[in-house]
Amino acid sequence: MANPSSTSSARRWLSADVALRLQYHDETAYGSTVSGRSELEMHRRFAVLHAYRQKFGLQRLVHEARAVLGRVFPEALAGIVDGTGLSENWLYPAPTKVIPAYLRVERDLGEVVVQIPLSRSLTRDLAAYLGDWQRGATPPQSGAAMSLWEALVASDALAKARPRAPSSRRTGVTYVGHASLAVSDGQHQVLIDPFLLPRSARYSNRWQPLSHAALGRPDAILITHSHPDHFDLGTLLRMGADVPIYVPTVARESILAIDMSARLRELGFSAVHCLAPWQQIRVGAIEILALPFYGEQPTTHEVLHPEVRNCGLTYAISVGEQRISVLADAGCDHSGDVKALAGRSRSREGAINTVFGGYRGFAVYPVQYLFSSVSRYLPFVPPSLWGERQQIMCDADALLDVGERWGATRVVPYADGGAPWFWLRGLGPRLDSKSPAAFATDPPPRYVQEVAAKRGHTRSDGPLASPLEVTVLKVGEHLPC
């Protein structure tokens, strides 16, 4: 795809100082999760409740939720609700009406530098072009690729300086940040939920995000679920069209789950594989077992349209002498519980050494979904649960329960940001915050250590600590295996 007659001085690499984002053209009736318009539609339809909160406060809205939602729902969900429940058009936005329209180049904190139109022909080869340019290339000869190259050069997204070569791979797990992990057997590397953000002058040279170049090209990628902080197409586009990517099976794209396989293939990825629970794969000496994903659904128990769910996978991974589990945002829902999964997996395959698990410091009342990134969850909640809070992801205690049930010796709290470039985007707690309110709603990972230190109590012996070691990793730190 590069011009062989071009001189070496014309060679460029995609810059670590920019992020790539896809923007979709969405012609569906009520908006799609792929484009994000479904959330905008929910916010518009429930604008009266945003105004209610502004006027009376969230406390009053939560206390009056049953009555208020009962009055608002018929008008707010007009067209979305039909005689059988939630309409097919809302539950299953037509995939053919949501197509890639622009490649957006962003700098720190989402500052848009340029938005480049995508033709259908360019879209089909986008992963190939950007993957090549990530590793360094000279300008294409002509056509749509040349126009894209020139737009990226003009926006300083293609740099002249060769990035530093990746460091040698060490056996174990490297914490990349938020829910991103790099697992290596010393020769091969598997990335899990890669979500890489741009470097910035606002961070010191010793405190910068890990880049694609620093990590090197992975031998495989695992995705847990399709929420944007776990399935980031802008990050994946720089990995190369032929990198093996393993995604959860999604039988039909819905308002709760993106068909990740189809969306990757339409961008030119050629080695996409769908996994179902209890399937196994091997990458070098790394053995991977796909496990069910429970939790992060609209409720912890009863739910309308249970056939529609946030489809996902968790993973048990063996590397060296260690077995780790990677749980992302797992918890409890009507179809299962990650605690029970831990017990079942232990009885089948044995204990886990280390559990990587997300945790949340709070449960939410259903009306609070309207003020979050998953407002589309609210229509799935039965009226009987409007006044009952939902703990759809593990809290600190539940995460420790999972570790103990699995026979683990260590728990690593993760999927909680972990660095300024995440918390400035609203992902996870500010690790430098002293605010009691911030601690209550989104506690830092050290809170899991505090909970583990006093798991029980007796009059004679005082606090009883969990037998688990809780390890808090900083971005870039490595856990040997």
C-alpha positions in Angstrom: 0.0 0.0 0.0 3.0 2.3 0.1 4.8 3.7 -2.9 8.0 1.8 -3.4 9.6 4.7 -5.2 9.1 7.0 -2.2 12.3 7.9 -0.3 12.9 6.8 3.2 12.7 10.5 4.3 8.9 10.3 3.5 8.4 7.5 6.0 5.9 8.3 8.8 4.3 6.6 11.8 1.0 7.2 13.5 1.6 9.6 16.4 1.2 8.5 20.0 -0.1 12.1 20.7 -3.4 11.5 18.9 -6.4 9.1 19.3 -8.5 7.9 16.5 -12.3 7.7 16.8 -15.0 6.4 14.5 -18.1 8.4 13.9 -21.2 6.6 12.5 -24.1 7.8 10.4 -27.2 6.6 12.1 -30.5 6.4 10.3 -32.3 4.1 12.7 -35.6 5.0 14.2 -34.5 5.5 17.8 -30.7 5.4 17.7 -28.1 2.7 18.0 -25.5 1.8 20.6 -22.9 1.7 17.9 -23.3 5.4 17.1 -24.2 6.5 20.6 -27.4 8.1 19.4 -29.5 5.8 21.5 -28.2 7.6 24.6 -29.0 11.0 23.2 -32.5 9.8 22.4 -33.1 8.6 25.9 -31.8 11.9 27.4 -34.1 13.8 25.0 -37.2 11.7 25.8 -36.6 12.0 29.6 -35.6 15.7 29.6 -38.4 16.3 32.0 -36.7 14.2 34.6 -33.4 16.0 34.1 -35.3 19.2 34.8 -37.0 17.6 37.8 -33.6 16.6 39.3 -32.2 20.1 38.6 -35.1 21.6 40.5 -35.7 19.2 43.4 -32.6 17.2 43.6 -31.8 13.5 43.1 -32.8 12.5 46.6 -36.4 13.5 46.0 -36.5 12.0 42.5 -35.3 8.6 43.9 -37.9 8.7 46.7 -40.7 9.5 44.2 -39.4 7.3 41.4 -42.3 4.9 41.3 -44.9 7.6 40.9 -42.8 9.9 38.7 -41.7 7.1 36.3 -45.3 5.9 36.2 -46.5 9.3 35.0 -43.6 9.9 32.6 -43.1 6.5 30.9 -46.1 6.5 28.6 -45.2 9.7 26.8 -41.4 9.3 27.1 -41.4 5.8 25.5 -44.0 6.6 22.9 -43.2 4.4 19.8 -40.6 2.4 21.8 -43.3 0.5 23.6 -45.8 -1.6 21.7 -48.5 -4.1 22.6 -45.9 -6.8 23.4 -43.5 -4.7 25.3 -40.4 -2.9 24.0 -40.6 -2.7 20.2 -38.3 -4.6 17.9 -37.2 -1.4 16.2 -35.8 -0.1 19.5 -34.5 -3.4 20.8 -32.7 -4.3 17.5 -31.6 -1.2 15.6 -31.1 -2.1 12.0 -27.3 -2.6 11.5 -27.4 -1.6 7.8 -28.7 1.8 8.9 -25.6 2.5 11.0 -22.5 2.9 8.9 -19.0 4.4 9.5 -19.0 8.0 8.3 -15.9 9.8 9.6 -12.5 9.0 11.1 -11.9 11.6 13.8 -8.5 12.6 15.0 -8.4 13.8 18.7 -5.8 15.0 21.0 -5.9 15.1 24.8 -9.4 14.9 26.4 -11.2 14.5 23.1 -10.1 17.8 21.4 -11.1 17.2 17.8 -8.3 18.1 15.4 -9.9 16.9 12.1 -12.8 14.8 11.0 -12.1 12.8 7.8 -15.0 11.5 5.6 -15.0 7.8 5.0 -16.1 6.3 1.7 -17.3 2.7 1.6 -14.2 1.6 -0.3 -11.9 3.3 2.2 -13.8 1.8 5.1 -13.3 -1.7 3.8 -9.5 -1.3 4.0 -9.2 1.1 6.9 -7.7 -1.4 9.4 -5.1 -2.4 6.8 -4.0 1.2 6.0 -3.9 2.3 9.7 -2.2 -0.9 10.8 0.6 -0.4 8.2 1.0 3.3 9.1 1.3 2.4 12.8 4.3 0.3 11.9 5.7 3.0 9.6 5.0 3.5 5.9 5.6 5.8 2.9 2.8 7.7 1.2 0.3 5.7 -0.9 0.4 6.2 -4.6 -3.1 7.6 -5.2 -6.8 7.3 -4.4 -8.7 7.4 -1.2 -5.7 6.1 0.8 -3.6 9.1 -0.4 -6.4 11.5 0.6 -6.5 9.9 4.1 -2.7 10.0 4.4 -2.6 13.7 3.5 -5.4 14.6 6.0 -3.5 12.8 8.7 -0.2 14.5 7.8 -1.9 17.9 7.8 -3.3 17.2 11.4 0.1 16.0 12.6 -1.3 12.6 13.2 1.6 11.1 11.2 5.0 11.8 12.7 8.4 11.7 11.0 10.2 10.3 14.1 10.4 6.6 14.4 8.9 5.5 17.8 11.0 3.8 20.3 11.0 0.0 19.9 9.0 -2.0 22.3 10.7 -3.3 25.4 11.4 -7.1 25.6 8.4 -9.1 26.8 8.5 -10.5 30.3 6.4 -13.5 31.4 3.4 -12.2 33.4 0.8 -9.5 33.3 1.4 -5.7 32.6 -1.3 -3.3 33.7 -2.0 -1.0 30.8 -4.7 1.0 32.5 -8.4 0.8 33.2 -9.4 -2.6 32.0 -6.5 -3.1 29.6 -4.0 -5.9 30.4 -1.0 -7.3 28.5 -0.3 -11.0 29.2 2.9 -12.5 28.0 4.7 -15.9 28.1 8.0 -14.1 27.2 7.6 -14.6 23.5 3.9 -14.1 22.8 1.6 -11.3 24.0 -2.2 -11.2 24.4 -3.9 -7.8 24.9 -7.2 -7.7 26.8 -9.7 -4.8 26.2 -7.0 -2.5 24.8 -8.0 1.2 25.3 -5.0 3.4 24.6 -5.3 7.2 25.0 -2.9 9.9 23.6 0.1 11.3 25.3 -0.2 14.9 26.6 2.1 17.7 27.7 -0.1 18.0 30.8 1.5 14.8 32.1 5.1 14.5 33.1 7.4 12.4 30.9 7.5 9.8 33.6 3.7 9.7 33.8 2.3 9.0 30.3 -0.1 6.4 28.8 1.5 3.3 27.3 1.5 3.6 23.6 0.9 1.1 20.7 4.6 1.3 19.9 5.7 0.6 23.5 3.5 -2.4 23.7 4.3 -3.8 20.3 2.0 -5.7 18.0 0.1 -8.3 20.0 -0.2 -11.9 18.9 -3.9 -11.9 19.9 -6.5 -9.6 21.4 -9.4 -10.6 23.7 -12.5 -8.4 24.2 -14.8 -8.9 27.3 -17.8 -6.9 26.1 -18.8 -4.1 23.8 -19.0 -1.1 26.1 -16.7 1.7 24.6 -14.1 1.5 27.4 -13.5 -2.2 26.6 -14.2 -2.3 22.8 -12.4 0.7 21.4 -12.3 0.6 17.6 -9.9 3.6 17.5 -7.3 1.5 19.4 -7.9 -1.6 17.5 -7.6 0.0 14.1 -3.9 0.7 14.8 -3.2 -3.0 15.5 -3.4 -4.2 11.9 -6.0 -5.9 9.8 -4.7 -9.4 10.3 -4.2 -9.4 14.1 -6.3 -12.2 15.6 -9.2 -10.7 17.7 -11.4 -12.8 19.8 -14.8 -11.4 20.7 -17.9 -12.7 22.5 -20.6 -14.2 20.2 -23.5 -11.8 19.6 -26.3 -13.6 17.8 -28.0 -10.3 16.9 -26.9 -6.7 17.4 -29.1 -5.0 19.9 -29.6 -1.9 22.0 -27.5 -3.6 24.7 -24.8 -5.3 22.6 -22.8 -4.4 19.5 -22.1 -7.2 17.1 -18.4 -6.8 17.5 -17.4 -9.4 14.8 -19.5 -7.7 12.1 -18.3 -4.2 13.1 -14.7 -5.3 12.9 -15.1 -7.0 9.6 -16.7 -4.0 8.0 -13.5 -2.1 8.8 -11.3 -4.7 7.1 -10.2 -6.9 10.0 -9.6 -10.4 8.6 -8.9 -12.5 11.6 -11.9 -12.1 13.9 -13.1 -15.0 15.9 -16.3 -15.4 18.0 -16.0 -17.3 21.3 -18.7 -18.8 23.5 -18.4 -19.7 27.2 -16.2 -22.7 28.0 -14.3 -22.6 24.6 -10.5 -22.7 24.8 -7.8 -21.2 22.7 -4.0 -21.2 22.9 -1.5 -18.4 21.9 2.0 -19.6 22.2 2.2 -21.0 25.8 -0.7 -18.9 26.9 -3.9 -21.0 27.5 -7.2 -19.1 27.5 -10.6 -20.4 28.6 -13.6 -18.2 27.8 -16.1 -18.0 30.7 -19.6 -16.5 31.0 -20.1 -12.8 31.7 -22.7 -12.2 34.4 -23.6 -8.7 35.6 -23.7 -5.2 34.1 -27.2 -5.8 32.9 -30.1 -3.5 33.6 -31.1 -5.3 36.8 -29.6 -7.9 39.2 -32.7 -10.2 38.9 -36.0 -9.9 37.0 -35.7 -7.9 33.7 -38.0 -7.2 30.8 -36.9 -8.9 27.6 -34.3 -11.2 29.2 -33.3 -12.4 25.7 -31.6 -9.0 25.1 -28.5 -8.6 27.2 -25.0 -7.0 27.3 -23.3 -10.0 25.8 -19.8 -10.7 27.1 -17.1 -13.0 28.3 -14.7 -13.3 31.2 -11.5 -15.3 30.9 -9.3 -17.7 32.8 -5.8 -17.6 31.5 -2.8 -19.9 32.3 0.7 -18.5 31.8 3.8 -19.9 33.3 2.9 -21.5 36.6 0.1 -19.1 37.2 -3.7 -19.0 36.5 -5.4 -15.7 36.4 -9.0 -14.7 35.9 -10.0 -11.5 34.1 -13.5 -10.4 35.1 -13.9 -6.8 33.8 -17.3 -5.4 35.1 -18.8 -8.7 36.2 -21.4 -9.1 38.9 -24.9 -10.6 39.2 -27.9 -10.7 36.9 -31.0 -12.8 36.3 -29.0 -15.5 34.5 -26.1 -15.9 36.9 -23.6 -14.7 39.5 -19.9 -14.3 39.1 -19.5 -15.8 42.6 -21.2 -19.0 41.5 -19.1 -19.0 38.3 -16.0 -18.9 40.5 -17.1 -22.0 42.4 -18.1 -23.8 39.2 -14.8 -23.0 37.4 -12.8 -24.1 40.5 -14.5 -27.4 40.6 -13.9 -28.0 36.9 -10.4 -26.6 36.3 -9.0 -25.9 39.7 -8.1 -22.8 41.7 -7.0 -19.4 40.3 -3.9 -17.7 41.6 -4.9 -14.1 40.8 -8.3 -12.5 40.2 -8.4 -9.3 38.2 -11.8 -7.8 38.9 -13.7 -4.6 38.7 -15.4 -3.1 41.7 -17.9 -0.3 42.3 -18.5 1.6 45.5 -22.2 2.1 45.0 -25.4 0.6 43.7 -27.8 2.7 41.7 -31.6 3.2 41.8 -32.9 2.6 38.3 -33.9 6.2 37.7 -30.1 7.1 38.1 -29.5 5.3 34.8 -30.9 8.4 33.1 -27.9 10.4 34.3 -25.3 7.9 33.2 -23.8 6.4 30.0 -26.4 3.6 30.1 -29.7 5.4 30.2 -31.0 2.7 27.7 -31.0 0.3 30.7 -34.0 2.0 32.3 -36.8 0.7 29.9 -35.7 -2.8 30.8 -36.4 -2.4 34.5 -39.8 -3.8 35.6 -42.0 -1.3 37.5 -41.8 -3.5 40.6 -38.0 -2.7 40.8 -38.2 1.1 40.2 -37.7 1.7 43.9 -35.0 -0.9 44.5 -31.3 -0.2 44.0 -29.3 -2.5 41.7 -25.8 -3.7 42.4 -25.1 -4.8 38.8 -21.3 -5.0 39.3 -19.2 -6.3 42.1 -18.4 -4.0 45.0 -15.3 -4.5 47.1 -16.8 -7.2 49.3 -18.2 -9.1 46.3 -14.9 -9.0 44.6 -13.2 -10.5 47.6 -15.9 -13.1 47.8 -15.2 -14.1 44.2 -11.5 -14.4 45.0 -12.1 -16.5 48.1 -14.6 -18.7 46.2 -12.0 -19.3 43.5 -9.3 -20.3 45.9 -7.2 -17.4 44.8 -4.2 -16.0 46.8 -4.4 -12.5 45.3 -7.0 -10.1 44.0 -6.0 -7.1 41.8 -8.8 -4.4 41.6 -8.8 -2.9 38.1 -11.2 -1.6 35.5 -11.3 1.6 37.5 -9.3 4.1 35.4 -6.0 4.2 37.3 -4.4 7.3 35.8 -5.2 11.0 35.0 -6.0 10.3 31.3 -8.8 8.0 32.4 -10.2 9.9 35.4 -10.2 13.2 33.5 -12.7 11.4 31.1 -14.8 10.3 34.0 -13.4 6.7 34.1 -12.7 5.7 37.7 -11.7 7.6 40.8 -9.3 10.5 41.0 -6.4 8.8 42.8 -5.3 12.2 44.1 -8.7 13.2 45.5 -9.5 13.7 49.2 -13.2 14.3 48.7 -15.4 12.1 50.9 -18.1 12.2 48.3 -15.8 11.0 45.6 -14.6 8.2 47.9 -18.1 7.1 48.6 -19.3 6.9 44.9 -16.1 5.6 43.3 -13.5 4.6 45.8 -9.8 4.1 44.9 -8.5 0.6 44.6 -6.8 0.9 48.0 -10.3 0.7 49.5 -10.4 -2.9 48.5 -7.3 -3.4 50.7 -9.1 -1.7 53.6 -12.2 -3.9 53.2 -10.0 -7.0 53.0 -8.2 -6.0 56.2 -11.5 -6.2 58.2 -13.6 -8.9 56.6 -14.9 -10.2 59.9 -14.8 -9.2 63.6 -15.0 -11.0 66.9 -15.0 -9.6 70.5 -12.0 -11.5 71.5 -9.9 -11.4 68.3 -10.9 -8.1 66.8 -10.9 -7.5 63.0 -10.4 -10.6 60.9 -8.6 -10.1 57.5 -9.3 -12.0 54.3 -6.7 -14.6 53.5 -6.4 -12.8 50.1 -3.6 -10.4 49.3 -4.9 -7.3 47.6 -2.4 -5.9 45.1 -2.9 -2.4 43.7 -1.0 -1.9 40.4 -0.1 1.4 38.8 -0.2 1.8 35.0 2.8 0.2 33.5 3.6 -2.1 36.5 4.2 -5.8 35.9 3.1 -8.8 37.8 5.4 -11.8 37.1 3.9 -15.2 36.5 
